[in-house]
Structures are given as C-alpha cells and as structure tokens.
C-alpha cells in the first residue's frame, strides 16, 4: 500500500470510527462490536504513526463524546485526556519500571469533575469531548453518595466516575415494560441519567460517584504521594475508587485478584488503571496530544475461542424489531459454556460478513457479555427472512437513527401484543413471577406461547427452557411453581387479566362480588345487567359485552378456563371488616387512588378515616418505617400498621 492509499485508508477509518462513536455515545446504540472498534482503532493508530498523517477529527486525537445536549456548556480549565491502553501484563509492569503505582478499577460510566469552594459543592461538569463539558451541578447534588459539603474550605477540584451498579441497572430495566426501551448496559443508563435536564430523574436512578483523581486542593501537603490524596478525598467523605499499591513484581498477582472478582463486581468496569504513586516524578512526564504519561489503562485480554456459526435466530420485540442472535457450537469462555451471542443489528451482521457455517471467534466483553469478535471465513451468505418467525407476516429492512434493522410489518403480530401477556401475568392479575416481558418475548419467539393457556402448558417445553440463557433447573422450577400456584385462582383475577377494555382490578372485583364469583354468569353478563353495577357506565358495559361476544375471545377464554382451577366460593360482602376503622396513607401500588381502596373496605363493612386516633384499628401504608406524622401517631397510640398487601389479604385477594 503506497502513501496515498494509506492516507485514504486513514480517512475511511476516521469516518467509520467517528460514526460508531456517535452512535454509542449520543444515540445509545451499537453499529459495530467493541472488538471491531478496537481493531480498527489500532489499525488507524498504526497507520497514523507510520505516515505522520493525523487529521484533526481523528479519534486518536479526540476524547469522549460530542456535546449535543441542551445542558449548559463549559470549557475545562485544562484539557481532560483519555488514557493510553495495553492488554499486556508484562507491558504494564515494564511501564511502571522501578517506581510504585496505584492499581485501581477502570470504572465504565461517565467522568465528572466536581468543584468545591468554601466547603460547598459549587459546580459539576462532565468530561464531554475533553475540551468542553456539560454543566450538571443540580444533578450531581442528588447523586446517591456525593457530599454536598466537605471539611476543606479552600478551592478543591475532584475527578471521578459516575456509575450505576449492575443491581440498580437490572432493577430499572425490570421496571421498563417496553423491551426495546430497556437500556443496553449500565454505562448508557448512567450517561442518560447524569445528563438529564430534570434532576428528579437523576435522583431516582441512584447514580454513585467514585473519586479517582484530586486535581486541586491548595495548601494541603500530600508529601508528593498519590495515595495520600486518595486518603484525603476519603476523609472528606468521598467514595474513592478501590485501589492497591503495587510495584513491578506485585502487579501480576494484583491483576489476578482483580480478574477473579470481575464476574461478581457490583460496578461496571472495563479494565484497570495503573497510576504513578510519586506525584513529583509524575509531573515531570507531561502529556501527549491525547494521553497523560503518568497513567496507563489495562484492558482485559479477552479470552477467545474459535467456533462454527450454526444459525441466526431472529428474536422478536414488541415494536416489531427482529433482532439477530448468533447460535454457534458451544465453547468454554471465562469458566462458562457459551453458545449464543447477540449480533445487535444488521449493520454489525453485515460488517462481520456472517454466513452459516463460518468459522468465527467469540469472546466475553469485559469478561461478562458474549460477543462475536471476528469472522475468519466471511462467506456473507445469510439470507434475511422474508417472513416473521412469530406470525408469518412480511418483513422489511428499515433504518432507525442510523441503524439498519429488520422489522415485522404485521400489526397483529403476537410479539407486538406482548403487553397483553405482561398484563395477564402481572401481580394484580394471575400473578406469575418469572415471566418478564423479555422472557415472554423469548417464549413467543420460540413458539412456546401463542395464547394465555399456553403459559400453563410450558411444562411441555421444560427440556428446552432449562437450556436457555438465563434459565436452568432452579429458574425453571421456580417458574413452574409460580404457574401452578396461579392455576388456582378467582374470577376477579381472571377478569383483570384477560384485557377487557377499561376493566382494572377494582372494577373486576366489583363485578365478581356482584355476581357472587360465578364465572359462567360473569362471562355472560349483558349490557343491561352491567350498567346496574356501581362504577360501570355505558361505554364500559358495551366494551365488556363485546369482548365476551367475540368468537376469537370465546375460544381463547374457553382454552384458558380449561387450564384453571377457579375458586367460586363466596361470602356475602358487608361484614368481613365490620367494626374496623382504617386510615390510608402514602402511595398505593394496586389502586389508582385511595378512593378505590376505600370503596372496597366500605363494601365489606369497614370504615375509613382521614386521621389516626385512638379509635383507629389499622393504618395502611406501604412504608411502615416512615417517619411521617401518621406513622408516628399510630406508633404512639398502639395502632397496628399494615401494608397494602395485608389489607388486600383481609379483603380476600
């Protein structure tokens, strides 16, 4: 390759890498794997070094992401650089030489700079592109662990990483009904949380901050030791990134101890950072155009294995996306057997030139998430399915926010109706634990679930389910037990579960009680009968009657009822809670308002008061340990405090 061709290749690589970076940082999407990005970046770096040609927009010269949000912008006092990296343990030890260093986690979140004056947090700015960041002071003030005040009263500048734990990431994703709206990883969630215009959202995300560098603290003598700075930050109330002091001889063992903890570490990490302990010596080293010379990042050398691509499975989503999943011969990686990996989208599939039967390399990104690293044979002969695997409808390739995706065009596709199944298994309906929207979509895509009744036939697919990612004997047994428990149910739960327009838990309960829990009568109610029930108007009555008159719904319900054991026992309402006085406080999970719960209590003879007194029988709250005035009054007067679930049990749920 002559010089001109090399320069052309550099220009191509810059366009490709900048496009991938923009998708990752600004759009929270991936158009190429991390492995591919790193390989192209290394190629670019080598070519620039060889030719001396480094354009201004090269990612080797630039840091972080382009600032495009509506947040206020501010230029950093000094340019924030990224770290040079290595995957070689020997190179890391050689870089340290005869000096001491601090080896710490390289956290995978968003770098933030905090400024304190007179002991108060006065400013917080993201790294941004290294020159200009976004001012996020209101958001930093609500980080879970950032001190708003510190003992030091001078001017202090602290750099650190804002992160969200894996536990919090999973909790937030579980609360998102739309599988396509779920966050891809904790870093994307953290970036979106930290850069919110509404700090209330940031506060709800439980963002944490881990300090890793003290940039300024005039007048404090640290004896030129970085570890003293870390201890000082800790004494000021900061959580500092976990670190250990090392020399070239102890580095291998220290790295191994970190590596053993990667799988169970609570914070997202993409490697380690080695920083010189001697501050005076570090200051003499200066920087390159992009990297400081006093620190070096260590990226995990991904364990790779060759295998054969056997199939592409098209996983459905509720918005109609069909996401490619690579199925390959099982291989051992990082102590576990791996046989599936997400290909994410068509851009990545095309860049890898995948074909069935190709020899591919697979690895675990950050030693956790299975990915395809490379395709050694690149046959490029995968044909996109013309029909949806779920419904048989036509498929179509679309470009969404720059990403090429395959979609199902059938609006009646079962996968697009997954919310019906989510409602069916929800806590207020059949209450089946272990069937998240993602799991339901997986089972729908595999053909295990086509109707409500199929959920009670999942035992027919037991052998296949225990082999799926995220499952196993224990997970399956837990799900099976929950399904069996749900099989024994009451008419009100069925009514709330099957998706009758406008029929929620309170109305379903009212209908069931009015007709004494007799399912056949409940399913055959006419318009005239329905409008006599308290809370049901003309529109609701018409929708209810039409639902049960629909032939398709009749078949679905007939199949479902045949799988259930319905408890139709009935005790006349009006005396269950007679003589008891309740006070309701705080937010409710099962009712739209306290008025709905009040109606149910009164229907069974109970009374509901507005304030706690010596005559109150129960205080209903979902936060029994709250320091609210009603909780305090109840404690002082000896009034029993019960939760919403407990009052629902008293009501017969």
N, C-alpha and C positions, 0 to 999 in steps of 0.2 A: 504494500500500500504506500503510494507516494505521499508527499507532504500535503498536497491539495486534497487528496482523498481522506487523509486523516483529519484535516480541518472540517471537511464536510461531515465526517462521522461524529466529530465533537459537537457540531451544530445540531445534528439529529438527536444525539443522546441528551443534549440540554433540553430540547423541546419535549422529548419523551419523559424525562425525569421531572421536569417542572410541571408537566400536565398531571403526572401521577401524584406529585406532592400537593398540588392544588386540590385534587380530588380527595386526598386523605385528610388534609388539614382543614380545608374550607367547606367540603361537602360531606365529610364523614363517610366517604365511600372508597372502595379499593378497585383500581383498574389494573393493578399488577401486584404480584405477591411481594412480600418483603425480601424474600430470597432473590427474586428477579431484580428488584430495585437495587439491592446491594451489589449484585453482579454488574449491572450497568453503570452504577456509580464508580465502582473500582476500575472498570474499563475506561470511563471518562477521565478519572484522575490520572491513570497511567498515560493516556494519550496527551493530556494537557502537560504533564511533566516532560514527556518526550518531545513535544513540539514547541513548548513555550507559549502556546496559544490558549488563553483562558478568557473567554468573553465575560463581560460584566454580569450577565444574567445566569452564569453557571452556578449550579447548586454547590459546587466546591468552594465558591466564594461567598455564598449567602447562607443565612442561618434561619431556621424556624419557618414561619408562615407569613404570607402577605396579609397585612391588617386590613380587613374588609368590613368589619362590623360597624354598628352605629355608636359604639362606645367612644368616649373622648380619647384622643391620641396624645402621646408624649414621647419626645426623643430622650433616649437614655443618656445619662451623663457620660458614660463610656460604653463603647460597643460591647454587647453581650455576645460572646463567642460560643460556638459549639465545641465538642471535644473530638480530637483525633481518636481513632479506634484501632484495636487489634483483636484478633481471636486467638493469638498465640500466648500461651502461659510463659514460655521461655522469653518471648519478646517483651512481655510485661516486666519480668524480673530483670532483663537486661536494661530496660529503660530506667528502672529505679537505681541500678548500679549499687554503689556503696551507701546510698542515702536511706533514710527511713521514710516511710509513707503511711498514709491512711487509706485503707481499702474499705469501700462502702458500697451499698446497693446503688445501682443506677435506676432510679425510680422512673416509671413511664407515665408521666402526667403532663402538667403544664408548668413551666418555670415562671415563677412570680418573684418580683422584687418588692420588699416591704421597707418603708422608711418610717423611722420613729424620731420625733422631736419632743423634748421636754417630757419624755416618758410615755408619749401617746403615739398610737399608730396614725400617721397623717397621710400616708399615700401608699397605694399598691398598684404596680404596673406589671403587665405580662411581658414576656420576652419579645413577643411579636417576631419581627424579622431581624432582630439583633440591634437595629438602629432605633426603630420606633415600636413602641408597645401600646397596649390599651390600658387606660386607667380604670381599675376595678376596685377602688377603695371601698365603696359600700358593700361589695360582695366579700372582700377579704375580712371585713369586720364581722361577718356571720360565718366564716369558716369554723368548723367544729372545735379547733384547738389553737387558734391564733390568739395570743394575748393582746388585748386592746391597750393595756398599759404595761410598761416594764419598769424595773427599778432604776435603770440607767437613764439619766436625764439629758445626756448630750445628743448629738446627731448620730443615729445608727442606721445602717443600710444592711439588710439581710436578704440573701438569696436562698430560695428553696423551691421545692416541687410541690405543687398542689395535686393531690391524688384522691381517688375514691377506691375504697377497699373492694376486693372481689365480693365479699359478703353483701356490701351495700349495693354494688353493681347488679348482683343477681336479684336482690330484693326489689330494686327499682324496675328492672326488666320484667319481673314476675307481675308487677302491678300494671304493666302496659298490655292491654288486651290485644292490640294490633301487633301480630308477629313481625310485620315488616317495619314497624316503627321502633322496634327494640334496638337498643344500642349494640354495635358490633363488639365493642370492647370497653374496658374501664377508661381508657385514655380518651376516647371520643366522648363518652359521657362526662368526664371531668372537664374537658375543653368546653363543651356546651354549657356546663353548669357554672364554671368560673366566669365565662364571658356573657352572662345573662344581663339584660337591661333591668330585670326585676330581681333584686337581691333576695326577695322572699323565696324564689325558686332555688337560688343558690343555697339558702339556709336549709331547705328541705332535702337537699342532696347529700348533706353530711360530708362536705369536702374537708379534707385534712391537709395540713401544711407541714412539710418536713424540711427544716433548715439544713443547708449543706455548705454555705459559704458566708462568712462575715466580710462584707466589702468595706464598711467603715464603722469605726467606734473610736473617735478621737479621745486621746488622753488615757486609754487603757493599755497597760503593759502586758503583753502576751508572751514575753520572753522569746519572741520570734518562733513560737510553736503553734502550728495549726490546731493541734489537739486542745491547747488552752483556749483557743477561740471557740471550739466546739463546746467545751465545758462551760464557757462563759454564756453562750447562747442558751444552753440547757438551764443554767442558773437563772436566766432572765425569764424562763417559763416556756421556751420553745421546745417542741419535739424536734430533735435533730436526727438526721438520717443515721441509721445504725452503721458503725464503723469499727475497724480493728486496726491497731498499729502493726505494721509489717516491715520486714527487710527482704532482700532478695532471696534469702534462704527460707523464710517462713511463708512466702507468698503461695507456693503450691498447695500447702496444707490449708491455708486460709481460703483459697479459691474453692477447694474441695468441700470445705464446710459450708460455704455459701451454696454451692451446687446441690448439696444434699437437701437443702431447705427450699429450693425453688418451687417444687410442686406444692408445698404446703404454706408458702409465704403469703401473708394476708394482703400485701400490697403489690400492684402490678410493677414488675421490674423487667428491663430488657438487657441486663448485664450488671457490671460492676464499674466503679470508678476508683482509680488509684491517683492520689494527690500527694505531693511532696509535703513532708512534715515541717521542714525548715523554711519558714516564711522569707527570711532574708535571702537565702540562696534562690528560692523560687522567684523572687522579684527580679533577679538578675537575668533570668532566662527570656523575658519578654514574650512576644506572641508572633504567630504567623498571621497572614491575612484573615484566617478563619479560626485558628485554634490557639488556645493558650498552651505554653510549653511546660507548665507546671502540673498538668493533669493529663491522664490518658484513660480512655474508656476501654473496658474489656467486654467484648460481646461474646456470648456463649457460642462456642464452635458447635453448631448443630450436628447432632448425630444423624447421619443419613443412611438410607438403605435403598437398594435397587429393588424394584418390583415390577409387576406387569399390570397395566391398566386393563380391567376386565369389562367395565361398564360405566356409563354415566347415568345416574339416577336423577330424575327431574323432580325435585321436592317442591310441592305446591305451597302457595301462600294465599292469604285471604284477599289480597288485592289482585290476584291473578298471575303474579310472577311465578315462573317455573325455574327454580334455582338449581344449577348443576352440582351434583355430588359425585366425586370420583370414587369408584369401587375398584379395589385392587387386591392382589394376593396379599394375605396377612404378613406383616413384618414386625419385628420387635424394635421399639424405639423408646429410649429413656425408661426402660423397665416395664413397658406395657405393650400389648399387641394392638396394632393399628391396621385397619383395613378400609377406612373411609376418610375422605377429606373434602371439605367444601372447595369448589373452584370459584365461588363467589358470583361470577357473571361471565358473559360471552367474551368481553374484552380479554380477560385472563385466559379463558379457554383457547381463544384464537392466538394469543401471544405465545402460549405453550405448544401450539400446533398439535393438539391432542388427537389421538386415534386409538380405537380399541385394539389391544394387543401391543401397544407401545411399551417400551421399557422406560419407566420413569423413576426419578429419585424422590423420596419423601422424607420429611423431617418434621420436628415439632418446633414451631416458632416459640422462641423464649422458653424452650423445653416443655411447652404445655400444649399448644394448639397444632394438630396435624395439618400439614400443608404439602403441596407438590412443589418441589424445588426446581426440577428441570425435567425435560422430556428428551431422552437420548436418541430416540428414533424419529420423532416428529413426522408422523405419517399424515396428519391433518385430515383424516377421513371420517370424522364424526359427523353424521347427518343429524341436523336438528329435527326433533319430532314434529310432524305436521299436525298431530292431534294431542290434546291434553291427556295425560295418563289417568286423570281422575274422572273426567266426564266425556272424553272423546271429542270435545269441541275443537275447532280450528285454533292453531297457534299463530302468533305474529311476533316478529322481532321489532322492538321499539328501542329508541334512545331516550333515556331518562337521566337528566342532569349529567349528560356526557357519558353515561354508562350504557352499554348495549345489553339488553335483557330480552328473554323470551317470555311471552305472556299468553295466557289463555283468553280467547275472545268471547267465550260463552258466559253471559251474565248470570246464568243459572247454575254455574259450576258449583259442585258441592263444597269445594275448598273455599269459595267466596262466601259460603254460608256458614263458615266455621263458628261464627258468633252465636248461631242457634245452638250449636253443640256446647259452646262455652257457657251459655245461659243454662242449658239442661243440666250440666254437672256442677253448677255454681252452688255456693253454700246455702242460699235461700231456696234452691230447687232440690235436685236429687242429692246434692252434697257429696260428690265423688272426688276424693283427694287423689292427686297424681295425674290428673288429665288437664294439664295446662293447654293453652291454645297451640303452642308449639308441638306438644305431644299429639294432640288431636289432629293437627295438620299432617303429622308424620303418619299416623294410623290411617287417615283418609287417603293420603298419597299411596300408601301400600295396599289399599283396598280392604283393610280390616273393618273400617267403619263406613257404612253407607246410609245408615238410619239410626235413630235413637236406640232401637232394640239391639243393634249390633254391638253396642257397648257391653251388653250383658252376655254377648257371645264371644268376647275377646279371649276367653279361655281356649277357644279353638285354635288360636294363633300363639299359644303360650311359648312353644319352642322357638318360633321366630322372634318374638318380643324379647325374650331373655338374651338374645344375641345382639340386639340393637344397642347403639351407643347411648349411654346414659341409663341403660337398664341392666338387668342381671336378676338373679334369683330373688334377692331381697326386695328390690324395687318392684318386681312383678308381683310377688306375694303380698306386698303392702297394697298395691293397686287392686289386686283380686279381692282382698279382704274388704276394701272400701266399696267395691262394686257390689259385693254380696250384701254388705250392710245396707246399701242404697236400694237393693231389690225389695226390702221390706219397708214400705213407705205408706203415706197417707194421701188422700185425694188432693188436699191443698197444695202439697209439694208438686204433684203431677201438673196441676193447673198452672202453677207458677213456672214450670219447667219447659212446657212444650211450645211456647212462643205465641200465645194468643195475644193479639194486639191490645195493649192497654192493661193487661192483667198482670199485676205485680203481686208480691207476697201478701199484702194486706187485703186486696180485693179477692184473691184466691181463697184466703182464709175465711172471708165473709161469705163467699158463695158456698164453700164446703160446709160451713156451720149451718147456713140457712137450710140446706137440703140434707142435713144430718149425715154427711160423709158418705152418701150412697152414690158411687161413681156413675152407674148407668143413668141415674136421674140427672146428675150434674152434667153429663155429656149430652143429654137430650133436652136441655133447657131451651125454651122458646123465648122469643123477644119479649112477649107479654109477661112471662114469668121473671125474666131478668130485670126489667125496669122496676119491679117492685122491691128489689134488693137495695138496701141503703148503699149509696156510693156508686151505683151503676146508672149511667144515663143512656140516652137513645143511641149515641154513636157506639159506645162500648157494647151495648146489647146487640146491635146489628153485627158488629165485628165478631163477637163471641158466637152468635148463631151461625154466621157464615163460615167460621173456622171449622166447626163441627159438622157442617153440611158438605164441606169439600171432600170429594171422593178420595183424593190423594191423602189428605189428612186422616180420613177414616182408616185407610189401610195402614198408615204409619202408626196410628194410635192402637189399632187392633193388634198389630205385631208387638208393640211395646207392652200393652196391658197383659198380653200372654206371658211376658217375661217377669212380671212383677207380682209380689205378694202384697195386696192392698189391705191395709187395716181400716175397715169401715166402721169400727166401733164408735159409739157416740154417747156423750154425756151432755145433757141439756146445759147450755150456757146460762150464766146468770148467777151461779152460786160458787164457782171454784174459788174466787178471790173475795167473796163476801166478808166484810169486816176488816179488810186490809186497806190501808191508805199508803199510796206511793207518791214519791216525788222523783221526777226525772230531770237529770242534768247532763250537760255535755253533749258531744256528737254521738249519733247513732249510726250503726252500720247497716242494719236490716230495714230501716224505715226511712221514708223520705223526710219525715218530720216527727216531732214528739207527739203531735196531734194524732197520727196514725196509731202509735203505741197506746196513747191514752184511750182511744176508742176500743182497742182490744181489751185493755184492762177493765174498762167500764162494762164491756159486753159480758164479762164473767163476774160481775158484781163488785169489782174493786172500785176504789175512788182514787183520784189523782189530785194532789195539792200542789201549790206553787212554791211553798217554802217548808223547810224542815222544822217540825215542832215535836213536843213530847208525844203527840198523838200519831206521828208518822210511824208506819210499820216498816217500810223499806225505802232506802234511797237507791235509785237505779242510775248507775254510771259505768262507763267503760274505762274510767280511770280512778279506781278505788283508792289509789295512793296520792291523788291530787291534794294540793294544799288549799283547794277552793273553800269558800265560806260555807257552802252546803256540806262538804265533806267534814269540815271541822265541827259544824253543828251536830251532824249525825254522830260523830265520834263522842262528842261531849254528852249527848243525850242517850247514848247507847242504842241508837237506831241501826238496824242491820243494813250494811251496804252490800248490794248485789249488782252483778253485771247484766248487760243486755242478754247474754246467753242464758243466764239464770232465770230472768223473768220470762224468757221465751219457753224455757222448760216448764215453768209454772203454768204457762198458757197452753201447754200441750204440744209444743213443737218437738 
